[in-house]
């Protein structure tokens, strides 16, 4: 497994199929993301590091620190790696 850090640049695998569902996201075949995880997921573009993603995502949540968003982003990407949804630049 790839070691995930604040400098990690994730990107979605080409075969990743997902759709919006209410305020979250469903990734096929059966992974559901809540609203906070969905914000982070939508920012994964293969260009931004997890630090950059976290800075952008923190703008949506005034009561959550960038450090907490980064921790959540790292956990999410770790889970997405386990589910074979992301790869890394």
N, C-alpha and C positions, 0 to 999 in steps of 0.2 A: 504494500500500500504506500501511496505517496504521503510524505510527511507534510501536513497542512500547517502553515504559519500565516502571520499577518501579511507577508509578502506574496503569498500564493495567488496565482492568477488562474481562476477556474474558467472553464468554458463548457457549454453543454455539448454532449455527444451528438453527432448529426442525426442519429436515429431516435433521439429523445422526443417523445410525443407527450404534449401536455395541453391543458385547456384551463381557461378561467372558470372558476366555480364560486359564485357569490363573491366574497372578498378574498378568497384563497385561490389555490391552484391544485389541480389534480394531475399527477404525472402517471401515465399509463405504465404498468397495468393497474396498480392500486396504491399509490403513494399520495396522500393528501397533505397539503401545506396550509397552515393557518395564515391569517392576514400578515403577520409580521414576517414569517418565513417567505411568503409570497413576494413581499416588497424586496427582500434580499435576492430571491430567485430571479426576479425580473431584471435585476441589475447585473447579473452574470452575463458577460459579453465576450470573454476571452481577451479583453484589453485591460480591465481594471483589476487591481489587487484587492484582496479582502479588506485591506485598510481603506482603500478608495471607495469600495462598495459600502463599507460601514459608515464612512463620512456622509455619503449621499443618503443612505437609508436613515440615518439619524435625524435628518431634516424632517422626516415624516412624524417623528415621535419626540416631542419636546421634553418629556419626562424620563427619557432613557438616555444614558450617557453613550458616547461613541464607544467607550471600552466595553460596555455591555452589549452593544450591537455587534461589535467585533467578535466577542465571545459567542454570541448566537450565530453569527455568520460562519465562524469556524466549525461549530457543531453541525450546522446545516450542511455545509460542504462535505464534512466527514460522512454524514449520513447519505448524501447524494453519491459520494464515492462508493460507499458500500452497496448502493442500489445500482451502480454502473450507469449513472445519469451524467456525470461530469468526467472530464479529463483536465489536464493542466498544461499550461503554456510553458 
